[in-house]
Amino acid sequence: MPVMTSPHPLQPVATEIDAAREWISEQGRAHSKAADMAMRLRNASWSGQRMWPVWRNYLRNPHVRLSGSLRALGGNPSREEAITLRDRLNPMAGERYTIAWHALKKESGGERYICTLPPELKAIHYMLKRPLEKLFERQDNMFGVRDFSRDHLAEEIKALQNQGFTSIAITDVVNCYQAVNTDAVHELLPLPKEVMRNTLDLRNHTLVRDHRTDYQNRSCNILPLYDTTHKARGPSLEARGPKGLMQGSPISGIILAWLLNGIPTSDDVRVFLCFDNLIVMARTPAETRAMLKTLAGHFDQCSAGPLALCDAEYADGEAIEFLGYLFDPDRHDIGIAAKGLSKLEERLLAAEA
């Protein structure tokens, strides 16, 4: 009796689908295990345990390293690509990474230095970010961190404005990422000192400038580079390039929150911080001005600095834009800032095209 066979090659297709499903499951397990181990770190810290063995287990764990690799690669990487990156990660090794950076013009003048991290360093920063978020004890006026986004802040600002807090001042920290004292990072963060030196301190890596802005020549140079538009102080000119916190790193936002957490506020004069942006809200102009003086002194004495505040913009009973939102005392809802609306229109036109 002849053996009946299927005319369709089902097994190879099934094998490919099974492998893809298994890879998706493996990614989920890695992220879940990394989150679980970050929670263990938090619990160990709160219970007063000796932290180095707990950190060592966390940083060596293959699930944690795979989770960091996946987040660094983004998109839908192959298993081979992710595993290869995972196996190259060693946060405790004193490797000197090459970090590319480029300058972007600020609307307010000056430059912003953006770092592009190599995949290994970016993955390690993602590994460190999760426990820092778990260990962070947020003050009520800190936003721009996990579970407390700028959208949440916008809702709180609008609620206060509707309650009569219509005297508003907005400002930010001058060159905040650049001005951060690197040594303060080592002192304030609850990370192993060796790991911070190896992975967070720009002074221990090679910085290579990548000219990607249209007002600069397209070439690459090794630091140090100097800006001849600044007047020389003594025999040398002011060096350009990143220092302090790495702007462009996935971990810099939560580090900044650790450094700036606990700014002054009160029931009568509310102060909120989102990244390095500050908003002061009160019922009278005199109260907002007085609080700004208090804040200036606070940031000047800040252990992460000294830091300086930009000239404030005031709105006393008038509409003001902040973080892409419009806050108008004559309307009870949140509006879109003119700049944000313009960007939205550009995206809609691009999508339509």
Secondary structure as UniProt FT lines:
FT   HELIX           10..46
FT   TURN            47..48
FT   HELIX           51..60
FT   HELIX           62..73
FT   HELIX           79..88
FT   TURN            91..92
FT   STRAND          98..105
FT   TURN            107..108
FT   STRAND          111..116
FT   HELIX           119..135
FT   TURN            140..141
FT   STRAND          142..143
FT   TURN            146..147
FT   HELIX           150..162
FT   TURN            163..164
FT   STRAND          167..173
FT   TURN            174..175
FT   HELIX           176..179
FT   HELIX           182..188
FT   HELIX           193..199
FT   HELIX           202..204
FT   STRAND          206..210
FT   TURN            214..215
FT   STRAND          220..222
FT   STRAND          225..226
FT   TURN            228..229
FT   TURN            234..235
FT   STRAND          239..240
FT   TURN            247..248
FT   TURN            250..251
FT   HELIX           252..260
FT   STRAND          270..274
FT   TURN            275..276
FT   STRAND          277..282
FT   HELIX           285..300
FT   TURN            303..304
FT   STRAND          313..316
FT   STRAND          320..322
FT   TURN            323..324
FT   STRAND          325..327
FT   TURN            329..330
FT   STRAND          335..336
FT   HELIX           338..352
//
